[in-house]
Amino acid sequence: MQRNILKHSTITCFLIALLFNFSSKAQETTVDDYKMSFSFKTTKKFDNTRVLEVNFIGKNREDRKDKIPVFDAEIQFFNIANGEEILLGTAKTSNEGIAQIILSEKQKYLTDEDGYINLTARFEGTDALDAEEEEILVRDLILELNLEEIDSVKTIFVKAYTIDSLGVETPVEEVDVIISIEGMLSKMKIKEGTIENGEIEFELLQNIPGDIDKNFTVYAQILDNDEFGDVIQKKTVNWGTFDKISSIEENKLWSEAAPIWMYIVLTILLVGVWANFVYTGYNLFKIRKETKVVEAKVNNEEETV
Amino acid sequence: MNIESRKRELVKEFSPLLEKTTKVSKIWMGVLVAIILVGVYAFFLQLFKGHEVTGMRDNVVWGVYIINFIFFVCLSYSGAFISGILHFYKTPWKNSVSRIVEIITVLSLIIGPIFILLCIGRLDRLHYLFLYPRIQSPITWDIIAIMTDLIGCFIYLYLTFIPDFAILRDHSENAPKWRQKVYKFLAIGYQDTPTQRETLHKITRTMSAMVIALAIVAYTVLAWIFSLTLQPGWNSSIFAPYFIVAGLYSGIAVIIIAMYLIRKYYHLEHYIRKVHFMVGGVILLILSLLYGYFTFSEYFSRWFSHKIHDTNLLNTLFTRYFWQFVLANYIGVLVPVVILFFKKFRSIKSITFASVIAILGLWLNRYLIVVPTLETPYLPIQDTREEFVHYTATWVEWSLSFTGVAAFILLFILIMKLVPIIPMSGIIDYERDNSKKKRTVNPKITE
């Protein structure tokens, strides 16, 4: 054994070095080991409210899987135009590193000459963390969703347009839209297409399961659009189907009588076994009978002799 | 070969075993009777005072009685299984073991169910089980299985005894009159004619196959009594095969111990040879590995699933029952494995020692399956007296347990007084087959 260790001295040295290296590597991680990620997005919801959301997390520079959310960081949200900053609100990041404010549908925004709204999220910074800031430029989009049955065909109409300061509607072009149905856990995508000339229509699938009143909710979503950000519209319609909940099957073993198969199986098993017992008994009887015949023969022979 | 004179020779050889009782045997039987008498007193005490005299309470409703029940019944099933398999082998060495196995099978199947009766608080309601059986209940299946198996084993054992009873009837002129009458009655006029021999072989073969099937069914049903409940520690899909393997493990171990004792005290070295122990040892090794594997799988899956009730159970096993757990699942498996794995360790004594360890380990394993599970129920036990939550067997339970073992040994000795432990008919059959073979081979050689 000792000879083997000496023979492979290089490997032994490496193993010893590795052994001690483990302890030398065991040191605490600091904030410098993490690269900060400060992402900002806006979503216009179906009730025309607007959500501003920042996701603030630290990503380990060496281990990509190691992500730590920045908790309790105060984020300020601004609407900026022509050098003027309007504070829309502040929020602190949650345990997940998310800070969010919801702006009312009546909120007025400053826009630039092209109609873009400049939304900025800002983190002032602390002793440990540097200041962060991100801005997004979006235009206000009106997304309409209509559901109509035309010649027994259930159809989804999506209309998207912008309104300028004079109130003129301008249909949008080349905008991707996703149609989904609200499921129990998430939205289920059923169609997608591109809005041309401000409009698009989809034929809805038949027999979509609804709730107990046969209702289901259809969503039209424009996601991660460079010009409009996220815009969501939804509508509930009574086009679904509803299957009655099948009655819960009760445990048959708790019922008055056992299931028939149990009687059949037990009967087959028992009849098979007991038939064999009877067969054995019958053969023993045959053995006894044969003895009597043999004895009778012997007696007869003795009498004749 | 003159068969009649050979039969006479064999009866003469085995007669001392049947007729003479040595001083040591008498002392032994006296001790066993004394243990049984104490057990009878304990039984009446339990009968009149109820389960108050036992350690069983509302929470732990099963104790050592059910463990003895499982132990004996599993022993019987494994005996039936092994005996059925041995019947299909036409080797000379099986003769020395087959009767030991058959007797173990029947005796343990008589004694085992008595323990389940001791578990019942209201014996006066026992007949309700038969009057109002619930076919859905595994308990009903178990009653049906045990009764059918008991009758099947009795028939099988009787079939294997008939030729020997006939030999003893014809060649025990010097035996007492009552004994001759018993042999005559039990031999049912069997004359060993070719037709009778053929018929008897045919039905014994069928019964041996049936006994194997019955043993597997009954084993499975016994395991289902536990595994079909939702109790943590019992609700397991591998319980049926686990019970089968554990039962065979205990069966082989008891056979080895019985072989050792019979060989030593009845001086049957000529019939029970070293090869029997070596073969038994190898089978025990295979079964101990299988048993260890099942035990590991069972506990590992519980530990890994990390369900709260399983975790509670494992915590109980590793704290309150730590030493029992080590003895049952480490010592009880590893010691036999180590002894039996290395050829140089295998001797008659060491193999017997491994068997004793295996038996003790298995009994403890059953204890750990039953008691800690009942001590960690789904609903936490609060504000209850300590002795109601935890189980400790009382002297009444231990006494009745030892009575079971004593009755088993005593009945074994008594059966050995009725028929030789080595089946004479088996020896005759083997020698007859051999001489037939020689007769068929010799003409070919001369040609």
Interface residues (C-beta under 8 A of the other chain):
Chain A: K252 L253 W254 S255 A257 A258 M262 Y263 L266 L269 L270 V273 W274 N276 F277 Y279 T280 G281 N283 L284 K286 I287 R288 E290 T291 K292 V294 E295
Chain B: R134 I135 Q136 W141 I144 T148 I151 G152 I155 L159 I188 G189 Y190 Q191 T193 T195 Q196 T199 L200 K202 I203 T206 M207 M210 L214 V217
